[in-house]
Amino acid sequence: MTAPHLLTRLSAIAADYDAVFCDIWGVIHNGKWHFPAAYEALRHFKAERGPVVLISNSPRPWDGLQKQLADLGVHEDAFSAIVSSGDATRSFLTDYAPRGSAWVIGPDRDLPLYEGLDVDLSGTPDTAAFISCTGLFDDENDTLAQYHPDLKAAAARKIPMICANPDRIVQRGDTIIYCAGTLADIYMALGGEVIMAGKPYAPIYDLCYQALEKAAGSPVDKSRILAIGDGLPTDVLGANGQGLDLIFIAAGIHAVEATNAAGELDAQLLVKVLETQNASARYVSPALAW
């Protein structure tokens, strides 16, 4: 595999692209504060080059993410549209709702996912027709082991899980927390069926292309779209599957694996990280900056 080009500034390649698909958590913020350099990079690209579509595996619809970004100090001068895994998941929830009730796994803050949908949320592991998983109930205190008995019972009943967030982990401040994707992995290991719409799967990208065409006023060729993200099984594989050039932000959840003994980002080490999932990236950067 060819090593990615080490990139320190988006401005060095911005002229090669007309649009950006950018991940949010891990690239723009860490759940507690935003990264000023990343914010400035996206502001410059939008003003000087073209639309920026933010693409997130959050289970919340786009308007909730827009409010969260504003609360963290990131405003619409840095993006043209937001597309979330929650947006892409709502069609699956609508399709499965007629089967019966859903067993909902996730915190109350994710309940906006179901607003306006005719979905019965009263199901249990023993009664539900399907599972809707947005994350752990309490991602700062729960253990994965406490979910195992109920997931095992549901898997034995062969009910499908709709996973609204394929992310396995994210970094919140200085803490690594588990996401819905980890529970989905456990469910699959128990023999359960899992349905996902977020990155790296196609439904969320279909929504991104629609949002981009609306913002640009016409379709944009994939060769002119630059993806930016820090998650290997989500952002990187998603961009690879869509045939998009990618900047892999490697100072996030994969920082330890891609950093040498001197504390520097090492492209050769990064190749080894990418090879674990037969993935590739055209560029690698320690963080997003203009």
C-alpha positions as a LaTeX table, in Angstrom:
\begin{tabular}{lrrr}
\hline
Residue & $x$ (\AA) & $y$ (\AA) & $z$ (\AA) \\
\hline
Met1 & 0.00 & 0.00 & 0.00 \\
Thr2 & 1.25 & 3.49 & $-0.86$ \\
Ala3 & 1.74 & 5.67 & 2.20 \\
Pro4 & $-0.65$ & 8.64 & 2.42 \\
His5 & 0.76 & 12.10 & 1.73 \\
Leu6 & 1.44 & 13.94 & 4.98 \\
Leu7 & $-0.64$ & 17.12 & 4.95 \\
Thr8 & $-0.41$ & 19.95 & 7.43 \\
Arg9 & $-2.86$ & 22.41 & 5.85 \\
Leu10 & $-6.07$ & 22.00 & 3.87 \\
Ser11 & $-5.18$ & 25.11 & 1.85 \\
Ala12 & $-2.39$ & 23.15 & 0.14 \\
Ile13 & $-4.91$ & 20.98 & $-1.74$ \\
Ala14 & $-8.12$ & 23.01 & $-1.53$ \\
Ala15 & $-7.94$ & 24.09 & $-5.19$ \\
Asp16 & $-8.27$ & 20.42 & $-6.23$ \\
Tyr17 & $-11.77$ & 20.13 & $-4.75$ \\
Asp18 & $-15.16$ & 21.80 & $-5.05$ \\
Ala19 & $-16.81$ & 20.34 & $-1.94$ \\
Val20 & $-16.06$ & 18.67 & 1.37 \\
Phe21 & $-17.76$ & 15.89 & 3.34 \\
Cys22 & $-16.43$ & 16.36 & 6.88 \\
Asp23 & $-16.89$ & 14.25 & 9.98 \\
Ile24 & $-17.85$ & 16.16 & 13.13 \\
Trp25 & $-16.86$ & 14.41 & 16.36 \\
Gly26 & $-13.08$ & 13.98 & 16.50 \\
Val27 & $-12.42$ & 16.43 & 13.67 \\
Ile28 & $-14.34$ & 19.58 & 14.65 \\
His29 & $-14.92$ & 18.93 & 18.36 \\
Asn30 & $-14.47$ & 16.31 & 21.07 \\
Gly31 & $-17.87$ & 16.61 & 22.70 \\
Lys32 & $-16.72$ & 19.23 & 25.19 \\
Trp33 & $-14.97$ & 21.91 & 23.14 \\
His34 & $-14.43$ & 22.69 & 19.46 \\
Phe35 & $-11.09$ & 22.80 & 17.68 \\
Pro36 & $-10.54$ & 26.39 & 16.48 \\
Ala37 & $-8.12$ & 25.46 & 13.67 \\
Ala38 & $-10.61$ & 22.97 & 12.20 \\
Tyr39 & $-13.42$ & 25.52 & 12.43 \\
Glu40 & $-11.29$ & 28.08 & 10.58 \\
Ala41 & $-10.32$ & 25.54 & 7.91 \\
Leu42 & $-13.94$ & 24.78 & 7.09 \\
Arg43 & $-14.88$ & 28.48 & 7.16 \\
His44 & $-12.14$ & 29.24 & 4.62 \\
Phe45 & $-13.07$ & 26.32 & 2.37 \\
Lys46 & $-16.74$ & 27.25 & 2.30 \\
Ala47 & $-15.99$ & 30.91 & 1.58 \\
Glu48 & $-13.28$ & 30.31 & $-1.03$ \\
Arg49 & $-14.02$ & 26.93 & $-2.65$ \\
Gly50 & $-17.50$ & 25.48 & $-2.18$ \\
Pro51 & $-20.04$ & 23.67 & 0.01 \\
Val52 & $-19.13$ & 21.84 & 3.20 \\
Val53 & $-21.47$ & 18.99 & 4.19 \\
Leu54 & $-20.97$ & 17.76 & 7.74 \\
Ile55 & $-21.57$ & 14.01 & 8.00 \\
Ser56 & $-22.02$ & 12.49 & 11.43 \\
Asn57 & $-22.80$ & 9.09 & 12.88 \\
Ser58 & $-24.81$ & 10.77 & 15.62 \\
Pro59 & $-28.23$ & 9.15 & 16.10 \\
Arg60 & $-29.82$ & 12.58 & 16.49 \\
Pro61 & $-31.36$ & 14.35 & 13.46 \\
Trp62 & $-29.40$ & 17.19 & 11.87 \\
Asp63 & $-31.13$ & 20.05 & 13.69 \\
Gly64 & $-30.06$ & 18.70 & 17.07 \\
Leu65 & $-26.47$ & 18.56 & 15.84 \\
Gln66 & $-26.68$ & 22.12 & 14.56 \\
Lys67 & $-27.72$ & 23.27 & 18.03 \\
Gln68 & $-24.92$ & 21.25 & 19.65 \\
Leu69 & $-22.38$ & 22.80 & 17.29 \\
Ala70 & $-23.65$ & 26.29 & 18.04 \\
Asp71 & $-23.40$ & 25.59 & 21.78 \\
Leu72 & $-19.77$ & 24.58 & 21.20 \\
Gly73 & $-19.06$ & 27.73 & 19.17 \\
Val74 & $-19.29$ & 26.32 & 15.62 \\
His75 & $-21.70$ & 28.19 & 13.34 \\
Glu76 & $-23.13$ & 28.03 & 9.83 \\
Asp77 & $-20.27$ & 30.02 & 8.31 \\
Ala78 & $-18.32$ & 26.74 & 8.44 \\
Phe79 & $-20.87$ & 24.41 & 6.82 \\
Ser80 & $-23.61$ & 24.29 & 4.22 \\
Ala81 & $-25.60$ & 21.29 & 5.50 \\
Ile82 & $-25.54$ & 18.57 & 8.14 \\
Val83 & $-26.44$ & 14.92 & 7.55 \\
Ser84 & $-26.61$ & 12.46 & 10.43 \\
Ser85 & $-26.90$ & 8.73 & 10.86 \\
Gly86 & $-30.14$ & 9.51 & 12.66 \\
Asp87 & $-31.50$ & 11.15 & 9.51 \\
Ala88 & $-30.62$ & 8.06 & 7.48 \\
Thr89 & $-31.97$ & 5.68 & 10.14 \\
Arg90 & $-35.47$ & 7.16 & 10.32 \\
Ser91 & $-36.55$ & 5.43 & 7.10 \\
Phe92 & $-35.57$ & 2.03 & 8.54 \\
Leu93 & $-37.55$ & 2.77 & 11.72 \\
Thr94 & $-40.60$ & 3.62 & 9.61 \\
Asp95 & $-40.22$ & 0.40 & 7.63 \\
Tyr96 & $-39.96$ & $-1.79$ & 10.74 \\
Ala97 & $-42.58$ & $-0.03$ & 12.89 \\
Pro98 & $-45.55$ & $-2.04$ & 11.49 \\
Arg99 & $-43.96$ & $-5.25$ & 12.81 \\
Gly100 & $-44.61$ & $-4.22$ & 16.42 \\
Ser101 & $-42.92$ & $-2.44$ & 19.30 \\
Ala102 & $-39.27$ & $-1.44$ & 19.52 \\
Trp103 & $-36.95$ & $-2.14$ & 22.42 \\
Val104 & $-35.11$ & 1.17 & 22.70 \\
Ile105 & $-31.51$ & 1.15 & 23.91 \\
Gly106 & $-30.01$ & 4.59 & 24.43 \\
Pro107 & $-30.11$ & 7.77 & 26.51 \\
Asp108 & $-33.08$ & 10.14 & 26.65 \\
Arg109 & $-31.10$ & 12.80 & 24.77 \\
Asp110 & $-31.49$ & 10.65 & 21.63 \\
Leu111 & $-35.30$ & 10.55 & 21.77 \\
Pro112 & $-35.62$ & 13.27 & 19.06 \\
Leu113 & $-34.73$ & 10.46 & 16.62 \\
Tyr114 & $-38.30$ & 9.19 & 16.98 \\
Glu115 & $-40.16$ & 12.51 & 16.82 \\
Gly116 & $-42.82$ & 12.50 & 14.12 \\
Leu117 & $-42.53$ & 8.73 & 13.56 \\
Asp118 & $-45.29$ & 6.26 & 14.38 \\
Val119 & $-43.03$ & 3.91 & 16.34 \\
Asp120 & $-44.13$ & 2.09 & 19.51 \\
Leu121 & $-41.22$ & 2.47 & 21.95 \\
Ser122 & $-42.65$ & 0.24 & 24.69 \\
Gly123 & $-40.95$ & $-3.01$ & 23.75 \\
Thr124 & $-38.69$ & $-5.13$ & 25.95 \\
Pro125 & $-36.12$ & $-7.82$ & 25.09 \\
Asp126 & $-38.92$ & $-10.39$ & 25.52 \\
Thr127 & $-41.72$ & $-8.58$ & 23.67 \\
Ala128 & $-40.23$ & $-6.25$ & 21.03 \\
Ala129 & $-40.39$ & $-6.91$ & 17.31 \\
Phe130 & $-37.08$ & $-5.13$ & 16.79 \\
Ile131 & $-34.38$ & $-3.18$ & 18.63 \\
Ser132 & $-33.53$ & 0.48 & 18.09 \\
Cys133 & $-30.08$ & 1.21 & 19.51 \\
Thr134 & $-28.65$ & 4.73 & 19.70 \\
Gly135 & $-26.00$ & 4.05 & 22.35 \\
Leu136 & $-25.57$ & 3.00 & 25.96 \\
Phe137 & $-28.12$ & 4.26 & 28.46 \\
Asp138 & $-25.30$ & 5.85 & 30.47 \\
Asp139 & $-22.11$ & 5.85 & 28.40 \\
Glu140 & $-19.98$ & 7.22 & 31.22 \\
Asn141 & $-20.91$ & 4.60 & 33.83 \\
Asp142 & $-22.44$ & 1.52 & 32.18 \\
Thr143 & $-20.38$ & $-1.57$ & 31.42 \\
Leu144 & $-20.82$ & $-3.63$ & 28.26 \\
Ala145 & $-21.31$ & $-6.76$ & 30.36 \\
Gln146 & $-24.59$ & $-5.50$ & 31.80 \\
Tyr147 & $-26.16$ & $-5.47$ & 28.32 \\
His148 & $-25.16$ & $-9.03$ & 27.48 \\
Pro149 & $-28.09$ & $-10.96$ & 29.07 \\
Asp150 & $-30.79$ & $-8.88$ & 27.37 \\
Leu151 & $-28.98$ & $-8.85$ & 24.04 \\
Lys152 & $-28.58$ & $-12.61$ & 24.26 \\
Ala153 & $-32.30$ & $-13.02$ & 24.92 \\
Ala154 & $-33.20$ & $-10.79$ & 21.99 \\
Ala155 & $-30.78$ & $-12.59$ & 19.67 \\
Ala156 & $-32.34$ & $-15.92$ & 20.64 \\
Arg157 & $-35.68$ & $-14.49$ & 19.49 \\
Lys158 & $-34.03$ & $-13.48$ & 16.19 \\
Ile159 & $-35.29$ & $-9.91$ & 16.22 \\
Pro160 & $-33.25$ & $-7.38$ & 14.19 \\
Met161 & $-31.37$ & $-4.45$ & 15.67 \\
Ile162 & $-31.47$ & $-1.08$ & 13.93 \\
Cys163 & $-28.23$ & 0.62 & 14.99 \\
Ala164 & $-28.51$ & 4.39 & 14.66 \\
Asn165 & $-24.80$ & 5.03 & 15.30 \\
Pro166 & $-22.22$ & 2.65 & 13.77 \\
Asp167 & $-19.36$ & 4.29 & 15.73 \\
Arg168 & $-17.71$ & 1.92 & 18.19 \\
Ile169 & $-15.96$ & 4.54 & 20.32 \\
Val170 & $-15.47$ & 8.30 & 20.46 \\
Gln171 & $-13.27$ & 10.54 & 22.55 \\
Arg172 & $-15.24$ & 12.85 & 24.86 \\
Gly173 & $-12.76$ & 15.34 & 26.23 \\
Asp174 & $-9.97$ & 13.08 & 27.46 \\
Thr175 & $-12.17$ & 10.00 & 27.93 \\
Ile176 & $-12.91$ & 7.18 & 25.48 \\
Ile177 & $-16.56$ & 6.13 & 25.57 \\
Tyr178 & $-18.47$ & 3.29 & 23.91 \\
Cys179 & $-21.07$ & 3.98 & 21.22 \\
Ala180 & $-23.95$ & 2.00 & 19.73 \\
Gly181 & $-21.66$ & 0.29 & 17.22 \\
Thr182 & $-20.00$ & $-1.63$ & 20.04 \\
Leu183 & $-23.37$ & $-2.98$ & 21.21 \\
Ala184 & $-24.14$ & $-3.87$ & 17.58 \\
Asp185 & $-20.88$ & $-5.85$ & 17.40 \\
Ile186 & $-21.87$ & $-7.76$ & 20.54 \\
Tyr187 & $-25.33$ & $-8.46$ & 19.10 \\
Met188 & $-23.87$ & $-9.79$ & 15.85 \\
Ala189 & $-21.45$ & $-11.98$ & 17.81 \\
Leu190 & $-24.50$ & $-13.45$ & 19.56 \\
Gly191 & $-26.04$ & $-14.26$ & 16.18 \\
Gly192 & $-28.31$ & $-11.22$ & 15.90 \\
Glu193 & $-29.06$ & $-9.30$ & 12.70 \\
Val194 & $-27.95$ & $-5.65$ & 12.61 \\
Ile195 & $-29.09$ & $-2.94$ & 10.18 \\
Met196 & $-27.07$ & 0.27 & 9.86 \\
Ala197 & $-27.49$ & 3.40 & 7.76 \\
Gly198 & $-24.62$ & 5.58 & 8.98 \\
Lys199 & $-20.99$ & 5.62 & 7.88 \\
Pro200 & $-19.58$ & 3.54 & 6.21 \\
Tyr201 & $-22.90$ & 2.46 & 4.69 \\
Ala202 & $-24.46$ & 3.91 & 1.54 \\
Pro203 & $-27.74$ & 5.45 & 2.85 \\
Ile204 & $-26.02$ & 8.31 & 4.70 \\
Tyr205 & $-23.90$ & 9.14 & 1.65 \\
Asp206 & $-27.00$ & 9.20 & $-0.55$ \\
Leu207 & $-28.36$ & 11.93 & 1.73 \\
Cys208 & $-25.02$ & 13.76 & 1.57 \\
Tyr209 & $-25.05$ & 13.87 & $-2.23$ \\
Gln210 & $-28.61$ & 15.22 & $-2.14$ \\
Ala211 & $-27.62$ & 17.92 & 0.37 \\
Leu212 & $-24.54$ & 18.80 & $-1.66$ \\
Glu213 & $-26.47$ & 19.12 & $-4.91$ \\
Lys214 & $-28.95$ & 21.43 & $-3.18$ \\
Ala215 & $-26.14$ & 23.58 & $-1.74$ \\
Ala216 & $-24.11$ & 23.68 & $-4.98$ \\
Gly217 & $-27.07$ & 24.10 & $-7.31$ \\
Ser218 & $-25.98$ & 21.12 & $-9.43$ \\
Pro219 & $-24.37$ & 17.67 & $-8.98$ \\
Val220 & $-20.68$ & 17.62 & $-8.02$ \\
Asp221 & $-18.41$ & 14.97 & $-9.53$ \\
Lys222 & $-17.05$ & 12.56 & $-6.91$ \\
Ser223 & $-13.50$ & 13.32 & $-8.03$ \\
Arg224 & $-14.03$ & 16.88 & $-6.80$ \\
Ile225 & $-15.33$ & 15.89 & $-3.34$ \\
Leu226 & $-12.88$ & 15.60 & $-0.45$ \\
Ala227 & $-13.80$ & 13.52 & 2.60 \\
Ile228 & $-12.31$ & 14.27 & 6.02 \\
Gly229 & $-12.55$ & 11.98 & 9.04 \\
Asp230 & $-10.78$ & 10.27 & 11.91 \\
Gly231 & $-12.55$ & 6.90 & 12.18 \\
Leu232 & $-11.06$ & 3.95 & 10.31 \\
Pro233 & $-14.11$ & 1.64 & 10.17 \\
Thr234 & $-16.51$ & 4.52 & 9.51 \\
Asp235 & $-15.00$ & 7.61 & 7.85 \\
Val236 & $-12.17$ & 5.87 & 6.01 \\
Leu237 & $-14.04$ & 2.81 & 4.81 \\
Gly238 & $-17.03$ & 4.99 & 3.96 \\
Ala239 & $-14.95$ & 7.28 & 1.76 \\
Asn240 & $-13.23$ & 4.28 & 0.18 \\
Gly241 & $-16.58$ & 2.69 & $-0.60$ \\
Gln242 & $-17.75$ & 5.90 & $-2.29$ \\
Gly243 & $-14.50$ & 6.39 & $-4.24$ \\
Leu244 & $-13.74$ & 9.71 & $-2.51$ \\
Asp245 & $-10.33$ & 11.17 & $-1.73$ \\
Leu246 & $-9.80$ & 11.34 & 2.01 \\
Ile247 & $-7.81$ & 13.21 & 4.63 \\
Phe248 & $-7.37$ & 10.81 & 7.54 \\
Ile249 & $-7.17$ & 12.86 & 10.74 \\
Ala250 & $-4.88$ & 10.56 & 12.69 \\
Ala251 & $-4.45$ & 12.45 & 15.96 \\
Gly252 & $-7.79$ & 11.25 & 17.29 \\
Ile253 & $-8.83$ & 7.75 & 18.29 \\
His254 & $-6.00$ & 6.18 & 16.23 \\
Ala255 & $-3.26$ & 8.49 & 17.53 \\
Val256 & $-1.38$ & 5.87 & 19.55 \\
Glu257 & $-1.20$ & 3.45 & 16.64 \\
Ala258 & 0.05 & 6.08 & 14.16 \\
Thr259 & 2.58 & 7.92 & 16.34 \\
Asn260 & 6.26 & 6.95 & 16.59 \\
Ala261 & 8.50 & 6.95 & 19.66 \\
Ala262 & 9.36 & 10.61 & 19.08 \\
Gly263 & 5.70 & 11.53 & 19.33 \\
Glu264 & 5.44 & 12.31 & 15.60 \\
Leu265 & 2.80 & 11.16 & 13.14 \\
Asp266 & 4.39 & 8.35 & 11.11 \\
Ala267 & 2.93 & 7.63 & 7.66 \\
Gln268 & 4.39 & 4.12 & 7.58 \\
Leu269 & 2.80 & 3.25 & 10.91 \\
Leu270 & $-0.44$ & 4.63 & 9.54 \\
Val271 & $-0.19$ & 2.28 & 6.57 \\
Lys272 & $-0.16$ & $-0.63$ & 9.01 \\
Val273 & $-3.26$ & 0.77 & 10.70 \\
Leu274 & $-5.05$ & 1.09 & 7.36 \\
Glu275 & $-3.99$ & $-2.38$ & 6.24 \\
Thr276 & $-5.86$ & $-3.94$ & 9.16 \\
Gln277 & $-9.08$ & $-3.23$ & 7.26 \\
Asn278 & $-7.79$ & $-3.06$ & 3.68 \\
Ala279 & $-8.39$ & 0.68 & 3.76 \\
Ser280 & $-6.57$ & 3.58 & 2.15 \\
Ala281 & $-6.25$ & 7.35 & 2.46 \\
Arg282 & $-4.78$ & 9.83 & 0.01 \\
Tyr283 & $-3.75$ & 12.22 & 2.78 \\
Val284 & $-3.05$ & 12.03 & 6.47 \\
Ser285 & $-2.95$ & 14.97 & 8.86 \\
Pro286 & $-2.49$ & 15.28 & 12.62 \\
Ala287 & $-5.43$ & 17.69 & 12.74 \\
Leu288 & $-7.55$ & 19.79 & 10.39 \\
Ala289 & $-6.14$ & 23.28 & 9.76 \\
Trp290 & $-6.21$ & 25.80 & 6.92 \\
\hline
\end{tabular}
